[in-house]
Amino acid sequence: MLITFEGIDGCGKSTQIYLLKQYLEDKGKHVQVYREPGGARIAEEIRTLLLDSKNEISAVSELLLFSAARAQLVQEKIIPDLDNGTVVILDRFYDSTTAYQGYGRSVLPLKEIVALNKMASHGLIPNLTFYLRLPLHLALQRRSERAQDRMEMAGNEFYTRVLEGYELMAKEQPRFIILDGAQPIESIALEIQQHL
């Protein structure tokens, strides 16, 4: 089973992923968690390039680097894990690329980004996608206490477009489960468990 978590930076994905991993392991499942970009050595090196606030990266290069990191992670780690019966949980997957580079950056027509996503993910489609919906002002409050990476410095207009993208995808994709990211952590975790 492939489970992905989506939402803007600060929505609470990492916390919910940790809690879900614990819950599934308590049920006797073998679970592996990866983050995007990252999860494999080459993908982690690409992550460093992408998120370094000192780097100026063109929108198309950014898109291709995210996709390259994903292709490596999927081939090297995710496919073998799924073949072994492991539950794989991803902190972001290709829906992030659609939201951030497609809607946020508006770098290429969406149909081209969808085609690239399919190639980079080796055709994998998540079984479930938990979308933690959070208003931008709350996400900004949560992120205010930590240093911002290159993506987080993109500005409010960018993040407004990203949120619009997530909302459109959530309406179009039956695998999306919308969660209120402003609810208490325990309430969100319980709702996630009820969908498994």
N, C-alpha and C positions, 0 to 999 in steps of 0.2 A: 504494500500500500504506500502511495506517495501522497503526503499531506504538505501543503504549502501555507505559509502565513504571509499576508500582504497588508500594506498600509503605509502611511507616511511616517517619516522618521519621528520617533517619540510616541507612537501609538500603543506600545506595550507588547510588541511581538516577542521580544526576547524572553520576557517574564512568562508569557503564556506557553511558549515553546518548552521552556524548562519544566513547567508544571505538567504539561502534557507528556513529556518524556518520562517523568517520574510516575505518572498515572499508568501509562502503558507498560512500563517495566514492572510495576507492582502487579499487573495482570499477567505477567509472564512473557511479555513480548520482547523480542530483540529490537532495539531502536537505535537508529543512527541519525544525528542531527548535523546538518551542514548549513553554512551561510553563503549567501551570494552577494557580491562575488567572493570566491574563496573556496575552502574545503579541500582543495588539492594544492600541492606545492606551487605549480605554475599559476593556478588561479589566485592563490594568495599573493603572489608577486604582482599579478595584474591588479589586484585589489589595492595594493600599496600605491601603484601608479595612479589609479583612478581617484582615490580619495585624498591624496596629498594636496593640501590647499595651495601649495607653491606651484603646482603644475597647471599650465594652461593647455587644455585639451579641446580640440574642435568637437562639435556635436557628433559628427559622423564617426570620428575616431573613438569617441566615448562609447557610442553604440556598438561598434565593432569590438572594442575591448571587453565590454560586458558580455557580449556574445561569445567571444573566444574563451573567457573564463568559464562560462557556463558549459560550453562544449567539452572542455577538459574535465570539469567536475562530473558531468553526466557519464562520460565514457569511462573515466578512471574509477569512480566511486559509486555513483548512484545505480547504474545498471547492474553491476555485480552485486550490490546490496539487495536490490529488488529480486534478482534471480535467486538469492539465498534465503528469501522469505523475510528479510528485515523490513521493518516499518521505517521509512525514510521521511524525516521532517525537514523541510527547507525553510530557512529564514530568507524569503524572497525567491522568486523563480522568474519565468519570462513575463509574467503579468507586470512585474516591476519595470521591465524594459518598455513594455507597451505604455505604462502610465508615465514613467519618467522621461524616456527618450521620445516616445510617440506623442503623447499629449503635452508633457511638460516642455520639452525642447522643440517639439514639432519639426524634428530633423528630416524625416522622410514620410511619404504617404503611409498610412497605417497598414495597408495591405502588404507593403514591402517589409515592414517591421514584423508582421505576422509570419511572413515566409522565412525571414531570418531567424525568428524565434523557433520555428519548427525545425529548421536545420540545426541550430545550436543545441536544441534539447533532444536531438535524435528522435523526434516524434513523440516523446513522452508527454502525457497529459496527466496532471494531478487528479487523484481520486476526489480529493476535497481541498478547497481553498478557503481558509478562514481570513476574512477581510475585517480588520479592526478599524472601524470607522471612527475618526476623531476629528473634531473641528480644528482648523489651523491654529487658532489662538491658544487652544489647550496644548497642542503639540509644541508650539513655540515656548510655552511656559515650561514644559517638561524638559525641553532641550537647552534651556537658558543656563543651566548649571554646569554644562560640559562644553569642551572645546568643539567647534564645528568643523566638519570635514568639508571637502570641496563641494560635494553635492548639497550639503545642508546650507551652504552659503549662496545658493542660487536665487534666493529672494522669494517674497510672498506671492508675486504674480505667477512665478513658476510653480510653486506649491499649490496654488489655486487650480491651475490647469491639471496638475497631477491628480488632485482630488476629484476633479470632474471626470478624468479618465477612469479612475477606480469606480466611480459611481456608475458610469456607462457599462463597464465590464461586468459589474455585479448584477446589473439588470439583464445582460445578454447571456451570461454563463451560468447554467444551472448548478455547477459545482461550487460556485461562490456562496459562502454562508456569511452573512453580514452580522457583525457583533458590535455592540456599542462600547467603544474603547474607553469611554468616560465612566463606565460602571466599575464597582469594586473588583479588584483582581480575582477574588474568590468566586464572584458571580459569573464572571467571564469564563473562568476555568470550568465551572460546572456546566455552563451552556455548551462549551466545546465538547466535553465528555458525553453529553446527551446526543451529539450528532455522530458518535462513533459506533 
